[in-house]
Amino acid sequence: MVQVTILIDDKRLHFESKLDDLYQISVMYHFIDFADRITEISITKDYIIVTTEDRDFRTGATHVPIEKDDRRINNIDAYDWEGNHLWNIGDIVGDIKMSFFGGQVVTAKQLCAYNVLENMDEVPSVLYSCVAGGFLFIIDPIQKRLIKKISGMR
């Protein structure tokens, strides 16, 4: 299953597709290959963010440990519309010793409505939220910075 979220001018479309073997996307005639199965794609007018399955599953394992030795390079990557790599989530949150379960683009207005953010004037309108190990990470994908980390999310 692949989840796709598209967010353009505060209009949001989210859908799922029954694709079990998606390992490549094409961005403006540039093919991007992934070593791990793609589980989520978020699209905005400025970038594409791809979440892949935990790399520990490459060996065919059905269960993997939650805590990892090294996740400086993690399973979420952002690209521009020319196919250039912009960042890996590890560049923003650091080595959190676990892979990400998922993520999607959201608006600051949505997060304020759900009481995740208190003041949307202090953050950009388009954000990226992702979950790892019971923590919700709110990311500014353009400035490559962590806005907020909230515990107790799943």
N, C-alpha and C positions, 0 to 999 in steps of 0.2 A: 504494500500500500504506500503510495506517495501522496503527501499532502502539499497543495499548492496554495499560496496566498499572494494575491496581487493587490497592491495599494497604490493608487494614483489619484492625486488631488482629493484626498480624504474619502475616496470611494474604495471600498474593500470588497474583494471577491475571494472566497475560500472554497476549495473543493478537494476531493480525494479521488484518486484513480487507482485501480487495481493493477499496478505495475510492480512486479516482484523482482525484475532484473534490470533496473535502470542504473546504468553506470556512466552515462555520457549525456551532455547537453550541448546544444549548438547555440552560440551567442553571436549574432550578426556574422554568420559564416565562419566562425571560429569554434572548433570542437574542443570541449573540455572533458577529459577523461578522468574518472575517479576510480581509485583502487577499491573503494567500498561502495556498497549499494546506497543509492540516493533515497532518503526517506522524506525529505521536505525541501521545498523550493519557495523562497519568498522573492517577489519581484516588485520593484518600484521604478519610477522613471529614471533613477540614477544608478541603480545597481541590482544585482541578483545575488541572493544569499542561499547557499546550498548546505543542507545538513545531510551527513551520511551516517550509516550504521557504525557503531563502535568498531574500530579496526581489529579488536581482539576476536571478532567473529570470522576473520579471513581464513582461519585454520579449519573452519567447519564446526567450531564449538557451538553448543546450544546454550550454555551458561558461561558467563565470564564474571570475574570479580568486579565489584562496584569501584573499589579504590584501586588506582593505577600507580605505577612507579613514576611515570613521566607523561604529562599531558601538556607540555609547552606548545606542541602542535596538536590541536584537537580536531574534532569532527564537524566544525562549521567554518565555511570559507565564503568570502565575498568577492565578487567580480564586477568590473564595469561592463558597459555594453560593447566594448571591443574585445572582451574575453580576458582582460588583464586582471591578474590576482591583486586584490586590494588589501585584504587582511585575513588572518586566521583568528578565530575567537581567542586563542591563547595569547595573541598579541595584546588583547584588550584586558582579559581577566587574569592572565598569568597561568601558571601551572596549578590547576585546582585539584589534580590527582584523581579526576573522574571524567568520563565523557559526557557529552550533552545528550539529553533525552529528546529534545526538540526545540523548535523556535519558530517565530513568525513575526512579520512586520506588523506594527500596530501604530495607532496615533496616540499622541499625548492626551488628547481629549478622551479616548477610550479608557486609558489607564486612570485618568482622573475620575471618570464615571464609576470605575470599579474600586476607587479609593486606594489604588496602588501608588499613584502620584498625588501630591497635595497641590502643587502649583505648576500648571503647565506653561506659565510664562517663562520659567527658568530652563526649559528644555526645548529641543527642536520638535517640530510637529510630527515628524516621522521617526519612529524608534524601532528597535528590534528587541523582542523579549524571548528569552531562552531559559531552559530548565536543566539543572544538573544537581543530582544528589539532594533533592529537597530544597534547593535554592532557586529563586527566580532572579535572573540577571536582566536588568534593563540597560540596553546599550544604545549609545549614539553612534550609528554606523558610519556617518560621514566624518565626524571628528575622532572616531576610534577611541571612545572613552566609555567607561562604566558610569552610568547615571545612578543606579541603585541596585543593591543586592538585598533580597528579602528571604528570610528563612521560613520554613514551614510550607513551601509550595510543592505541589506534586501534580 
